[in-house]
Amino acid sequence: MEDLFKLRSASGIPYVYEQDSRSVGPRGPLLLEDYILHEKMAHFNRERIPERVVHAKGSAAFGTFTVTNDITQYTRAKLFNQLGKQTKIILRMSTIAGEKGSADSERDPRGFAVKFYTEDGNWDLVGNNTPVFFIKDPKKFSDFIHSQKRDPYHNLRSATRIWDFFSFNPESLHQVLILMSNRGTPYGLRHMHGYGSHAFSMINAKNERVYVKFHFRTQQGIKNFSHEDAIQMRSTDPDFSQRDLFEAIERGNFPKWTLFIQVMTTDQCAKSSFNPFDITKTWSQKEFPLIEVGVLELNKNPSNYFAQVEQLAFAPAHVVDGIGYSPDKVLQGRILSYPDAQRYRLGANYEQIPVNQCLFAVHNYQRDGLMTVTGNGEGLANYYPNSFDQLFIENDYEEPPVKLGNTIADWYDRNSAGENDHYSQPRTLFREVLDNKERGDLCINIIKSMQGIIGEKSLEIINRQLYHFCQVDQMLAQIIAEGLGISPPHYQGSPCTENHTIHKPL
């Protein structure tokens, strides 16, 4: 037991002179043979792994998910098979665009990623604090992120680039309105909802498939910063969100979210007037009401941030029996890109890192690779089939086939029915979901952001974006135009502005 507290190198060599380098005399040059010096410096040079390209700054905590309602009619997933059943989880929440050292009160969507350590393997539900996203095709993802990150010319964030991308992609409008509302600056991480965002599928014991959307509703209540308060917090405490979550858990004030699902049958999907797998769209809660599933509670802070948060790896590809994918194109792209990102950051064996391991030992034919830390299959065969091991395929986990709308491989048709309506749901959000004050705050926040658009193309970018705002509501476009000091736009066929009022920003 004593040896556990003796200072030694990773190879077991005692640190006799931990603070002093070996030299030729007290003032002479250092000797190459001082291995401990090289060990400390070499490890120090390698302490940082590549930060996440997106979601770089985040906070996480362990906890439990407890089933409170029977949904076995929809899914055979074992974590839902009994009322009161608890599953260990870890939840990571993050900003998207900022670097690891950025302020966590910036206007930005927040990541909301849950790893469920189930008896059937790890299920990663990787979403955001918004029910929609900016794009509906994964080919646009890198372009979108590049527009939000630093300009390669001057290495600064650029409102011009951000709004230029938005103005060329009207599908972003739904998410843009949410981002520019006060929900774009949540008061910490405990006071925001979480969403799986994509449509997923559930498969029950009869091998029947339905499609679902996941909603985590905060039990702490929604609470947001105003634009001014968020700016103040960036300078007062750029780590406010992380501190607030950590200290709440340390005090025993455990944050909770209630998990709900919306359910859509395959027949309802086929008859939908819009593409239900388009991540820029929501499903009506009147038509597809929320069904309670259980409660997620965070009750334990990580014991080491790097080991359990920085090395924490999520991938929407990780689903368990009873939960499946959907034809959502952005989800289909993430199934490939997320595991690939983890292999880049953490190595091919990232799932051997303790925080990413499932609850039981896994057996397969993957071997070798950088930093494998298991027995690497010992002396067993590394190919299949073979005559030597006892591994077998569990046919009970087969999924039912997915019925496709057609079998023609083609490029996306932007003019096909139900695919190009980018304005109806943002209009509903603006007119029916937001109240009068929230509409006023939204306009103010958009004006403040668009005031950063500069350069010879600025008027072109502003007018292109105003056109999209006008298709949502002409008053919205008019107020923003006036706030930017330009003539209000008038577009043929713009929606009328009856039945609502709005605070005009001063």
C-alpha positions as a Python dict, from the first residue, in 0.01 Angstrom:
ca = {
    (1, 'M'): (0, 0, 0),
    (2, 'E'): (292, 234, 76),
    (3, 'D'): (415, 211, -283),
    (4, 'L'): (97, 378, -407),
    (5, 'F'): (212, 706, -253),
    (6, 'K'): (574, 704, -367),
    (7, 'L'): (657, 952, -643),
    (8, 'R'): (758, 756, -952),
    (9, 'S'): (760, 795, -1329),
    (10, 'A'): (505, 614, -1545),
    (11, 'S'): (757, 332, -1586),
    (12, 'G'): (811, 307, -1211),
    (13, 'I'): (1140, 498, -1182),
    (14, 'P'): (1161, 691, -852),
    (15, 'Y'): (1159, 1072, -871),
    (16, 'V'): (1456, 1144, -644),
    (17, 'Y'): (1533, 1490, -782),
    (18, 'E'): (1187, 1606, -891),
    (19, 'Q'): (1263, 1980, -885),
    (20, 'D'): (1631, 1989, -980),
    (21, 'S'): (1794, 1904, -1315),
    (22, 'R'): (2127, 1719, -1324),
    (23, 'S'): (2409, 1945, -1436),
    (24, 'V'): (2789, 1965, -1463),
    (25, 'G'): (2846, 2140, -1135),
    (26, 'P'): (2588, 2368, -974),
    (27, 'R'): (2604, 2623, -1263),
    (28, 'G'): (2712, 2406, -1554),
    (29, 'P'): (2518, 2275, -1858),
    (30, 'L'): (2259, 2004, -1815),
    (31, 'L'): (2323, 1638, -1882),
    (32, 'L'): (2132, 1447, -2148),
    (33, 'E'): (2099, 1154, -1910),
    (34, 'D'): (1846, 1331, -1685),
    (35, 'Y'): (1558, 1112, -1798),
    (36, 'I'): (1306, 1257, -1553),
    (37, 'L'): (1363, 1605, -1701),
    (38, 'H'): (1292, 1473, -2051),
    (39, 'E'): (996, 1271, -1929),
    (40, 'K'): (833, 1574, -1769),
    (41, 'M'): (896, 1808, -2062),
    (42, 'A'): (797, 1558, -2331),
    (43, 'H'): (470, 1474, -2155),
    (44, 'F'): (398, 1844, -2100),
    (45, 'N'): (438, 1906, -2474),
    (46, 'R'): (173, 1644, -2542),
    (47, 'E'): (-84, 1729, -2275),
    (48, 'R'): (-327, 1887, -2519),
    (49, 'I'): (-523, 1679, -2763),
    (50, 'P'): (-693, 1849, -3058),
    (51, 'E'): (-993, 2040, -2933),
    (52, 'R'): (-1329, 1961, -3082),
    (53, 'V'): (-1386, 2149, -3409),
    (54, 'V'): (-1733, 2232, -3276),
    (55, 'H'): (-1861, 2206, -2917),
    (56, 'A'): (-1507, 2275, -2792),
    (57, 'K'): (-1611, 2430, -2460),
    (58, 'G'): (-1840, 2217, -2251),
    (59, 'S'): (-1938, 2091, -1908),
    (60, 'A'): (-2047, 1742, -1810),
    (61, 'A'): (-2181, 1552, -1513),
    (62, 'F'): (-2282, 1198, -1429),
    (63, 'G'): (-2627, 1099, -1319),
    (64, 'T'): (-2917, 863, -1370),
    (65, 'F'): (-3212, 822, -1599),
    (66, 'T'): (-3525, 679, -1433),
    (67, 'V'): (-3823, 541, -1627),
    (68, 'T'): (-4154, 696, -1514),
    (69, 'N'): (-4391, 585, -1792),
    (70, 'D'): (-4435, 265, -1993),
    (71, 'I'): (-4341, 310, -2361),
    (72, 'T'): (-4278, -58, -2438),
    (73, 'Q'): (-4554, -43, -2699),
    (74, 'Y'): (-4306, 162, -2905),
    (75, 'T'): (-3965, 17, -2818),
    (76, 'R'): (-3801, -301, -2693),
    (77, 'A'): (-3493, -105, -2573),
    (78, 'K'): (-3403, -260, -2239),
    (79, 'L'): (-3344, 67, -2056),
    (80, 'F'): (-3719, 142, -2092),
    (81, 'N'): (-3854, -205, -2007),
    (82, 'Q'): (-3956, -144, -1644),
    (83, 'L'): (-4107, 142, -1446),
    (84, 'G'): (-3856, 281, -1196),
    (85, 'K'): (-3559, 132, -1382),
    (86, 'Q'): (-3244, 342, -1352),
    (87, 'T'): (-2964, 373, -1607),
    (88, 'K'): (-2632, 549, -1546),
    (89, 'I'): (-2575, 846, -1777),
    (90, 'I'): (-2331, 1128, -1846),
    (91, 'L'): (-2455, 1453, -1997),
    (92, 'R'): (-2230, 1704, -2172),
    (93, 'M'): (-2357, 2053, -2259),
    (94, 'S'): (-2153, 2292, -2467),
    (95, 'T'): (-2137, 2599, -2686),
    (96, 'I'): (-2099, 2520, -3056),
    (97, 'A'): (-1893, 2785, -3236),
    (98, 'G'): (-1653, 2910, -2968),
    (99, 'E'): (-1312, 2774, -2884),
    (100, 'K'): (-1230, 2599, -2558),
    (101, 'G'): (-1132, 2928, -2390),
    (102, 'S'): (-1430, 3131, -2512),
    (103, 'A'): (-1703, 3273, -2289),
    (104, 'D'): (-1985, 3026, -2231),
    (105, 'S'): (-2251, 3300, -2226),
    (106, 'E'): (-2203, 3383, -2595),
    (107, 'R'): (-2504, 3386, -2825),
    (108, 'D'): (-2483, 3035, -2963),
    (109, 'P'): (-2684, 2713, -2968),
    (110, 'R'): (-2586, 2472, -2690),
    (111, 'G'): (-2499, 2109, -2741),
    (112, 'F'): (-2696, 1859, -2531),
    (113, 'A'): (-2540, 1511, -2552),
    (114, 'V'): (-2637, 1217, -2331),
    (115, 'K'): (-2454, 886, -2306),
    (116, 'F'): (-2675, 613, -2158),
    (117, 'Y'): (-2468, 322, -2018),
    (118, 'T'): (-2731, 55, -2083),
    (119, 'E'): (-2714, -319, -2029),
    (120, 'D'): (-2727, -358, -2408),
    (121, 'G'): (-2442, -116, -2483),
    (122, 'N'): (-2397, 260, -2493),
    (123, 'W'): (-2665, 478, -2648),
    (124, 'D'): (-2552, 830, -2744),
    (125, 'L'): (-2833, 1080, -2793),
    (126, 'V'): (-2646, 1377, -2935),
    (127, 'G'): (-2853, 1690, -2986),
    (128, 'N'): (-2884, 2058, -2901),
    (129, 'N'): (-3093, 2290, -2687),
    (130, 'T'): (-3301, 2367, -2997),
    (131, 'P'): (-3545, 2137, -3177),
    (132, 'V'): (-3417, 2237, -3523),
    (133, 'F'): (-3085, 2311, -3696),
    (134, 'F'): (-2947, 2555, -3955),
    (135, 'I'): (-2911, 2316, -4248),
    (136, 'K'): (-3087, 2007, -4377),
    (137, 'D'): (-2810, 1851, -4588),
    (138, 'P'): (-2479, 1734, -4435),
    (139, 'K'): (-2281, 1860, -4735),
    (140, 'K'): (-2340, 2211, -4604),
    (141, 'F'): (-2212, 2143, -4254),
    (142, 'S'): (-1846, 2236, -4301),
    (143, 'D'): (-1946, 2549, -4495),
    (144, 'F'): (-2185, 2650, -4217),
    (145, 'I'): (-1923, 2600, -3946),
    (146, 'H'): (-1657, 2785, -4147),
    (147, 'S'): (-1893, 3084, -4171),
    (148, 'Q'): (-1935, 3087, -3791),
    (149, 'K'): (-1566, 3044, -3709),
    (150, 'R'): (-1278, 3286, -3750),
    (151, 'D'): (-1212, 3458, -4082),
    (152, 'P'): (-892, 3314, -4237),
    (153, 'Y'): (-794, 3669, -4343),
    (154, 'H'): (-788, 3850, -4007),
    (155, 'N'): (-863, 3561, -3766),
    (156, 'L'): (-1168, 3736, -3619),
    (157, 'R'): (-1531, 3629, -3594),
    (158, 'S'): (-1726, 3805, -3868),
    (159, 'A'): (-2093, 3902, -3865),
    (160, 'T'): (-2058, 3960, -4239),
    (161, 'R'): (-1965, 3596, -4301),
    (162, 'I'): (-2230, 3466, -4060),
    (163, 'W'): (-2518, 3657, -4219),
    (164, 'D'): (-2385, 3598, -4569),
    (165, 'F'): (-2426, 3224, -4514),
    (166, 'F'): (-2768, 3264, -4354),
    (167, 'S'): (-2890, 3486, -4639),
    (168, 'F'): (-2794, 3225, -4899),
    (169, 'N'): (-2965, 2946, -4701),
    (170, 'P'): (-3327, 3030, -4614),
    (171, 'E'): (-3362, 2685, -4455),
    (172, 'S'): (-3158, 2831, -4165),
    (173, 'L'): (-3432, 3083, -4081),
    (174, 'H'): (-3616, 2872, -3821),
    (175, 'Q'): (-3299, 2817, -3621),
    (176, 'V'): (-3182, 3175, -3674),
    (177, 'L'): (-3498, 3314, -3513),
    (178, 'I'): (-3449, 3085, -3212),
    (179, 'L'): (-3080, 3177, -3189),
    (180, 'M'): (-3156, 3549, -3207),
    (181, 'S'): (-3427, 3523, -2943),
    (182, 'N'): (-3330, 3527, -2576),
    (183, 'R'): (-3307, 3146, -2592),
    (184, 'G'): (-2981, 3203, -2777),
    (185, 'T'): (-2830, 3317, -2445),
    (186, 'P'): (-2953, 3072, -2179),
    (187, 'Y'): (-2886, 3149, -1813),
    (188, 'G'): (-2636, 2871, -1755),
    (189, 'L'): (-2698, 2511, -1854),
    (190, 'R'): (-2954, 2404, -1596),
    (191, 'H'): (-3225, 2636, -1729),
    (192, 'M'): (-3256, 2518, -2089),
    (193, 'H'): (-3434, 2235, -2266),
    (194, 'G'): (-3253, 1967, -2464),
    (195, 'Y'): (-3354, 1790, -2783),
    (196, 'G'): (-3243, 1493, -2987),
    (197, 'S'): (-3330, 1731, -3274),
    (198, 'H'): (-3332, 1458, -3541),
    (199, 'A'): (-3609, 1209, -3596),
    (200, 'F'): (-3505, 863, -3477),
    (201, 'S'): (-3691, 533, -3491),
    (202, 'M'): (-3812, 298, -3220),
    (203, 'I'): (-3871, -73, -3274),
    (204, 'N'): (-4091, -278, -3042),
    (205, 'A'): (-4099, -648, -2951),
    (206, 'K'): (-4326, -716, -3251),
    (207, 'N'): (-4061, -568, -3483),
    (208, 'E'): (-4286, -270, -3558),
    (209, 'R'): (-4121, 64, -3630),
    (210, 'V'): (-4233, 416, -3541),
    (211, 'Y'): (-4043, 743, -3568),
    (212, 'V'): (-3981, 961, -3265),
    (213, 'K'): (-3837, 1292, -3153),
    (214, 'F'): (-3678, 1331, -2809),
    (215, 'H'): (-3744, 1630, -2582),
    (216, 'F'): (-3570, 1697, -2249),
    (217, 'R'): (-3763, 1962, -2056),
    (218, 'T'): (-3579, 2134, -1773),
    (219, 'Q'): (-3745, 2105, -1433),
    (220, 'Q'): (-3555, 2416, -1324),
    (221, 'G'): (-3762, 2632, -1559),
    (222, 'I'): (-3648, 2822, -1867),
    (223, 'K'): (-3431, 3120, -1779),
    (224, 'N'): (-3233, 3334, -2024),
    (225, 'F'): (-2994, 3625, -2024),
    (226, 'S'): (-3094, 3942, -2203),
    (227, 'H'): (-2849, 4052, -2470),
    (228, 'E'): (-2696, 4310, -2235),
    (229, 'D'): (-2674, 4070, -1940),
    (230, 'A'): (-2503, 3807, -2158),
    (231, 'I'): (-2243, 4062, -2271),
    (232, 'Q'): (-2184, 4167, -1909),
    (233, 'M'): (-2141, 3805, -1798),
    (234, 'R'): (-1880, 3740, -2069),
    (235, 'S'): (-1649, 3987, -1896),
    (236, 'T'): (-1757, 3922, -1536),
    (237, 'D'): (-1732, 3543, -1547),
    (238, 'P'): (-1666, 3381, -1887),
    (239, 'D'): (-1705, 3040, -1718),
    (240, 'F'): (-2040, 3119, -1555),
    (241, 'S'): (-2231, 2825, -1707),
    (242, 'Q'): (-1967, 2572, -1610),
    (243, 'R'): (-1934, 2715, -1260),
    (244, 'D'): (-2310, 2730, -1206),
    (245, 'L'): (-2360, 2365, -1302),
    (246, 'F'): (-2062, 2238, -1102),
    (247, 'E'): (-2147, 2431, -786),
    (248, 'A'): (-2517, 2336, -798),
    (249, 'I'): (-2426, 1967, -804),
    (250, 'E'): (-2166, 2013, -529),
    (251, 'R'): (-2439, 2172, -312),
    (252, 'G'): (-2669, 1877, -372),
    (253, 'N'): (-2903, 2086, -586),
    (254, 'F'): (-2924, 1821, -857),
    (255, 'P'): (-3063, 1947, -1190),
    (256, 'K'): (-3332, 1740, -1357),
    (257, 'W'): (-3493, 1713, -1699),
    (258, 'T'): (-3809, 1522, -1793),
    (259, 'L'): (-3771, 1318, -2112),
    (260, 'F'): (-4064, 1313, -2354),
    (261, 'I'): (-4107, 1164, -2699),
    (262, 'Q'): (-4325, 1251, -2994),
    (263, 'V'): (-4435, 952, -3200),
    (264, 'M'): (-4516, 941, -3573),
    (265, 'T'): (-4617, 620, -3747),
    (266, 'T'): (-4476, 524, -4084),
    (267, 'D'): (-4817, 593, -4241),
    (268, 'Q'): (-4827, 939, -4087),
    (269, 'C'): (-4477, 1006, -4218),
    (270, 'A'): (-4585, 911, -4569),
    (271, 'K'): (-4890, 1141, -4554),
    (272, 'S'): (-4711, 1439, -4397),
    (273, 'S'): (-4738, 1765, -4593),
    (274, 'F'): (-4371, 1836, -4516),
    (275, 'N'): (-4066, 1616, -4486),
    (276, 'P'): (-4081, 1488, -4125),
    (277, 'F'): (-3712, 1395, -4145),
    (278, 'D'): (-3605, 1753, -4226),
    (279, 'I'): (-3415, 1877, -3919),
    (280, 'T'): (-3510, 2237, -3993),
    (281, 'K'): (-3874, 2145, -3917),
    (282, 'T'): (-4057, 2063, -3595),
    (283, 'W'): (-4350, 1825, -3546),
    (284, 'S'): (-4669, 1986, -3421),
    (285, 'Q'): (-4723, 1903, -3054),
    (286, 'K'): (-5099, 1934, -3109),
    (287, 'E'): (-5090, 1659, -3373),
    (288, 'F'): (-4809, 1458, -3211),
    (289, 'P'): (-4835, 1526, -2837),
    (290, 'L'): (-4550, 1484, -2593),
    (291, 'I'): (-4543, 1145, -2416),
    (292, 'E'): (-4356, 1132, -2086),
    (293, 'V'): (-4078, 873, -2062),
    (294, 'G'): (-3868, 943, -1754),
    (295, 'V'): (-3646, 1178, -1554),
    (296, 'L'): (-3278, 1253, -1609),
    (297, 'E'): (-3090, 1373, -1300),
    (298, 'L'): (-2732, 1499, -1272),
    (299, 'N'): (-2590, 1414, -929),
    (300, 'K'): (-2213, 1366, -960),
    (301, 'N'): (-1941, 1592, -1094),
    (302, 'P'): (-1651, 1438, -1287),
    (303, 'S'): (-1347, 1362, -1071),
    (304, 'N'): (-1109, 1469, -1349),
    (305, 'Y'): (-1211, 1702, -1630),
    (306, 'F'): (-964, 1581, -1892),
    (307, 'A'): (-1021, 1209, -1834),
    (308, 'Q'): (-1399, 1223, -1812),
    (309, 'V'): (-1503, 1529, -2013),
    (310, 'E'): (-1230, 1620, -2262),
    (311, 'Q'): (-1193, 1254, -2360),
    (312, 'L'): (-1568, 1193, -2353),
    (313, 'A'): (-1675, 1088, -2703),
    (314, 'F'): (-2027, 1087, -2847),
    (315, 'A'): (-2158, 959, -3177),
    (316, 'P'): (-2519, 945, -3303),
    (317, 'A'): (-2414, 618, -3468),
    (318, 'H'): (-2423, 455, -3122),
    (319, 'V'): (-2777, 324, -3081),
    (320, 'V'): (-2899, 18, -2892),
    (321, 'D'): (-3151, -250, -2981),
    (322, 'G'): (-3498, -96, -2996),
    (323, 'I'): (-3370, 244, -3113),
    (324, 'G'): (-3272, 311, -3473),
    (325, 'Y'): (-3197, 579, -3728),
    (326, 'S'): (-3423, 768, -3966),
    (327, 'P'): (-3381, 899, -4322),
    (328, 'D'): (-3290, 1242, -4181),
    (329, 'K'): (-3006, 1344, -4415),
    (330, 'V'): (-2810, 1537, -4154),
    (331, 'L'): (-2835, 1241, -3915),
    (332, 'Q'): (-2713, 1010, -4191),
    (333, 'G'): (-2410, 1237, -4235),
    (334, 'R'): (-2340, 1247, -3861),
    (335, 'I'): (-2344, 867, -3840),
    (336, 'L'): (-2020, 879, -4040),
    (337, 'S'): (-1862, 1204, -3929),
    (338, 'Y'): (-1886, 1182, -3549),
    (339, 'P'): (-1698, 853, -3501),
    (340, 'D'): (-1444, 979, -3755),
    (341, 'A'): (-1394, 1298, -3551),
    (342, 'Q'): (-1336, 1091, -3236),
    (343, 'R'): (-1078, 873, -3411),
    (344, 'Y'): (-895, 1189, -3513),
    (345, 'R'): (-905, 1345, -3166),
    (346, 'L'): (-860, 1038, -2947),
    (347, 'G'): (-737, 756, -3172),
    (348, 'A'): (-889, 446, -3324),
    (349, 'N'): (-939, 293, -2978),
    (350, 'Y'): (-1128, 587, -2826),
    (351, 'E'): (-1399, 354, -2695),
    (352, 'Q'): (-1140, 184, -2470),
    (353, 'I'): (-1110, 508, -2268),
    (354, 'P'): (-1291, 438, -1939),
    (355, 'V'): (-1554, 712, -1972),
    (356, 'N'): (-1646, 577, -2317),
    (357, 'Q'): (-1652, 208, -2226),
    (358, 'C'): (-1981, 22, -2205),
    (359, 'L'): (-2080, -174, -1893),
    (360, 'F'): (-1950, -509, -2016),
    (361, 'A'): (-1650, -653, -2198),
    (362, 'V'): (-1685, -646, -2576),
    (363, 'H'): (-1551, -904, -2821),
    (364, 'N'): (-1485, -842, -3188),
    (365, 'Y'): (-1210, -873, -3446),
    (366, 'Q'): (-1067, -522, -3426),
    (367, 'R'): (-703, -527, -3321),
    (368, 'D'): (-404, -296, -3285),
    (369, 'G'): (-415, 77, -3355),
    (370, 'L'): (-273, 366, -3157),
    (371, 'M'): (-292, 327, -2780),
    (372, 'T'): (-489, 8, -2742),
    (373, 'V'): (-507, -46, -2365),
    (374, 'T'): (-684, -381, -2343),
    (375, 'G'): (-541, -730, -2395),
    (376, 'N'): (-583, -663, -2770),
    (377, 'G'): (-762, -993, -2817),
    (378, 'E'): (-476, -1185, -2656),
    (379, 'G'): (-385, -1473, -2892),
    (380, 'L'): (-732, -1520, -3037),
    (381, 'A'): (-806, -1508, -3407),
    (382, 'N'): (-854, -1164, -3563),
    (383, 'Y'): (-1070, -1275, -3855),
    (384, 'Y'): (-1419, -1415, -3910),
    (385, 'P'): (-1526, -1686, -3960),
    (386, 'N'): (-1264, -1899, -3789),
    (387, 'S'): (-1233, -2241, -3623),
    (388, 'F'): (-1097, -2126, -3288),
    (389, 'D'): (-1323, -1890, -3093),
    (390, 'Q'): (-1676, -1916, -2961),
    (391, 'L'): (-1814, -1579, -3079),
    (392, 'F'): (-2155, -1589, -3242),
    (393, 'I'): (-2394, -1343, -3401),
    (394, 'E'): (-2707, -1259, -3198),
    (395, 'N'): (-2987, -1274, -3453),
    (396, 'D'): (-3238, -1146, -3196),
    (397, 'Y'): (-3110, -794, -3263),
    (398, 'E'): (-3215, -779, -3626),
    (399, 'E'): (-3411, -470, -3728),
    (400, 'P'): (-3714, -476, -3958),
    (401, 'P'): (-3650, -344, -4310),
    (402, 'V'): (-3718, 22, -4384),
    (403, 'K'): (-3964, 88, -4664),
    (404, 'L'): (-3822, 349, -4901),
    (405, 'G'): (-4026, 598, -5097),
    (406, 'N'): (-3844, 506, -5418),
    (407, 'T'): (-3537, 323, -5539),
    (408, 'I'): (-3399, 597, -5763),
    (409, 'A'): (-3058, 735, -5665),
    (410, 'D'): (-3056, 1104, -5751),
    (411, 'W'): (-2945, 1445, -5628),
    (412, 'Y'): (-3176, 1634, -5396),
    (413, 'D'): (-3465, 1806, -5574),
    (414, 'R'): (-3517, 2143, -5406),
    (415, 'N'): (-3843, 2195, -5589),
    (416, 'S'): (-4011, 1873, -5482),
    (417, 'A'): (-4331, 1904, -5280),
    (418, 'G'): (-4288, 1977, -4912),
    (419, 'E'): (-3914, 2037, -4938),
    (420, 'N'): (-3879, 2410, -5002),
    (421, 'D'): (-4113, 2576, -4753),
    (422, 'H'): (-3865, 2755, -4528),
    (423, 'Y'): (-4105, 3019, -4396),
    (424, 'S'): (-4425, 2865, -4256),
    (425, 'Q'): (-4278, 2727, -3933),
    (426, 'P'): (-4063, 3039, -3862),
    (427, 'R'): (-4381, 3243, -3917),
    (428, 'T'): (-4566, 3031, -3661),
    (429, 'L'): (-4275, 3070, -3419),
    (430, 'F'): (-4270, 3448, -3460),
    (431, 'R'): (-4645, 3509, -3453),
    (432, 'E'): (-4781, 3240, -3223),
    (433, 'V'): (-4502, 3106, -3000),
    (434, 'L'): (-4318, 3425, -2904),
    (435, 'D'): (-4501, 3681, -2695),
    (436, 'N'): (-4494, 4054, -2759),
    (437, 'K'): (-4185, 4125, -2549),
    (438, 'E'): (-3999, 3826, -2695),
    (439, 'R'): (-4069, 3950, -3047),
    (440, 'G'): (-3931, 4290, -2951),
    (441, 'D'): (-3618, 4136, -2798),
    (442, 'L'): (-3573, 3922, -3108),
    (443, 'C'): (-3574, 4229, -3333),
    (444, 'I'): (-3327, 4411, -3110),
    (445, 'N'): (-3090, 4112, -3102),
    (446, 'I'): (-3103, 4072, -3481),
    (447, 'I'): (-3035, 4443, -3535),
    (448, 'K'): (-2737, 4440, -3299),
    (449, 'S'): (-2593, 4136, -3475),
    (450, 'M'): (-2653, 4260, -3830),
    (451, 'Q'): (-2497, 4597, -3746),
    (452, 'G'): (-2167, 4407, -3762),
    (453, 'I'): (-2208, 4341, -4136),
    (454, 'I'): (-1946, 4552, -4314),
    (455, 'G'): (-1774, 4580, -4652),
    (456, 'E'): (-1876, 4646, -5008),
    (457, 'K'): (-2120, 4352, -5008),
    (458, 'S'): (-2292, 4456, -4685),
    (459, 'L'): (-2607, 4604, -4840),
    (460, 'E'): (-2644, 4306, -5070),
    (461, 'I'): (-2619, 4064, -4775),
    (462, 'I'): (-2860, 4270, -4561),
    (463, 'N'): (-3122, 4295, -4834),
    (464, 'R'): (-3100, 3925, -4911),
    (465, 'Q'): (-3160, 3843, -4545),
    (466, 'L'): (-3438, 4103, -4516),
    (467, 'Y'): (-3616, 3927, -4800),
    (468, 'H'): (-3628, 3610, -4589),
    (469, 'F'): (-3749, 3802, -4284),
    (470, 'C'): (-4018, 3961, -4501),
    (471, 'Q'): (-4147, 3619, -4605),
    (472, 'V'): (-4194, 3545, -4236),
    (473, 'D'): (-4357, 3878, -4150),
    (474, 'Q'): (-4330, 4215, -4319),
    (475, 'M'): (-4333, 4400, -3987),
    (476, 'L'): (-4032, 4193, -3874),
    (477, 'A'): (-3839, 4295, -4186),
    (478, 'Q'): (-3949, 4657, -4158),
    (479, 'I'): (-3840, 4699, -3798),
    (480, 'I'): (-3502, 4540, -3865),
    (481, 'A'): (-3450, 4755, -4175),
    (482, 'E'): (-3533, 5072, -3981),
    (483, 'G'): (-3301, 4962, -3699),
    (484, 'L'): (-3022, 4922, -3952),
    (485, 'G'): (-3094, 5267, -4097),
    (486, 'I'): (-3202, 5154, -4442),
    (487, 'S'): (-3529, 5184, -4634),
    (488, 'P'): (-3789, 4925, -4530),
    (489, 'P'): (-3823, 4655, -4797),
    (490, 'H'): (-4146, 4587, -4982),
    (491, 'Y'): (-4167, 4253, -5154),
    (492, 'Q'): (-4444, 4129, -5376),
    (493, 'G'): (-4668, 3878, -5201),
    (494, 'S'): (-4520, 3918, -4851),
    (495, 'P'): (-4738, 3782, -4567),
    (496, 'C'): (-4962, 4035, -4396),
    (497, 'T'): (-4905, 4144, -4037),
    (498, 'E'): (-5252, 4118, -3891),
    (499, 'N'): (-5337, 3968, -3551),
    (500, 'H'): (-5019, 4054, -3362),
    (501, 'T'): (-4834, 4352, -3219),
    (502, 'I'): (-4469, 4406, -3154),
    (503, 'H'): (-4252, 4636, -2946),
    (504, 'K'): (-4050, 4849, -3187),
    (505, 'P'): (-3689, 4879, -3066),
    (506, 'L'): (-3584, 5236, -2992),
}
